Amino acid sequence: MKLLHWLKLPEARTIVNLDDPSTTLLHAQIIRRKKFLRKLYIDFYTQFKKDVTHLPVRGLFVELGSGGGFIKEILPNVKTSDVLDLPNVDMHFSALAMPFTSHTVDAYLAINVLHHLPDATKFFREIDRTLKPGGRLIMVEEANTWWGRFIYRNFHHEPFVTDATDWGFPSTGPLSSANGAIAWIIFYRDRQKFKELFPSLHVYRLSPHTPLRYLLSGGMTLRQLLPSFTYDFIKIMETIMSPFNKYLGMFMTIGIEKIDQ
């Protein structure tokens, strides 16, 4: 489509390998430069901060898939991490093989990480193993609403497969392989299966949100569609629209707490 080609950021046109660390570093530059996108990340991080205020201040807080973000500006004590060996993160490891001993982590935080993991069952086993009782996993993931599904299937490069038979997929690389619908599959379609497999992981929040802001920011590849000063107005509009988020939200926040058994 000619319009989408015109809207594409010049630097995004040069990306040939999503799994190259340089692509993640480019995404980090884009997030910081685009004020709409930066403010949206700040709002996501602020929600994370609210969800961990009851946990020990000096606890072990770990962000997964930190590469493009800047969470330390909001939560300075968080240990950043990524599966890619990047110069701007504290730790380098796979979320499928955490380098933490059992019951030592107070909280994991993640934005758009789960749908890139080729084995979600293995991931949640690691979460279950490493979280302290009372510890939390808080994730922002793509939402399978009417609006979200329409956008992701028609205007996004990642697969969005709602009828996948399991919680995994063949991995071609940490960013090039994905299923954007995986959070919906696990926490809506297969919710009972999740409860049976992980009875100590209590889902305390499932909330779809953000029908407009990410789209209008242009994300990582397109130009920002509105002036930056309109961000707060769009945020107010989303608040007014919130009763319809189950149909319109493009993202959802998933909150999980480790409970004693």
Summary of the structure (lengths in Angstrom):
residues: 261
radius of gyration: 17.7
end to end distance: 53.8
largest distance: 56.3
contacts: 802
relative contact order: 0.16
helix: 41%
strand: 19%
